[in-house]
Amino acid sequence: MKATSLFKACLLLDPRYNFKGANRLTGTDKTEAKRYLLSLNQKLEELNGNRSKEEDLERTEETNPLANVSAFIEDYVAGLFDEDAAPPSTSEKVKSPIDILNQLECRDKVCLNTTPWTVNGEPTHKGKPFSIIEYWKSKRLHNPLCYKLAMVIYSAPSTQVTVERLFSHLKFILTDFRNKLSSMSIKDIMLLRMNSDLLPQTVEMLLKQLNL
């Protein structure tokens, strides 16, 4: 079966498969994965309505004279929670998303079933098996772009069992006695079935918004 762009993007972000000298992905695969991640990043930026990183840094330097103090605090907090330190200075040249993705190929290899990432040169989370989610959580200050992308693409299910189960439920919704449901109604019903565990929280949130 041909690997999808999502699967290749997952491998690109994973230090067990994409590291310095690795050949798990071909040049074509890496290009496809990077295009996918860049497109995803653009969509996320559009959804969030965020300004570009350059604009944020310029605004920070102009309006916040304590930017360096904030960076020091972030580094200190990162050490307390076993995170990688944030970049040393906001005055450094901002790297483009493609440059950040290209740097992933310069990482050291991470071995399976270990947790070798470090903070200030010291190994963290000793004795725990490697987790790609925990790996990127530890990088969220140092590499917020890849952290954001990793949290999205690794949320995709690794199998299609959930989708197949939903198709099976469809026969109980669209029956001979309910054969005139619109596509929108079917979509809404399926959405509720998929997220039934979230309904209590959603209802509570809506009631709070309505002050009921």
ABEGO torsion letter per residue (X at the ends): XBBBAAAAAAAAABAAABBBGBAABBAAAAAAAAAAAAAAAAAAAAAAGBBBAAAAAAAAAAABAAAAAAAAAAAAAAAAAGBBBBBABAABBBBBAAAAAAAAAABBBBBBGBBABBBGGBBBGBGBBBBAAAAAAAAAAABAAAAAAAAAAAABBABAAAAAAAAAAAAAABBAABAABBAAAAAAAAAAAAAAAAAAAAAAAAAAAAGX
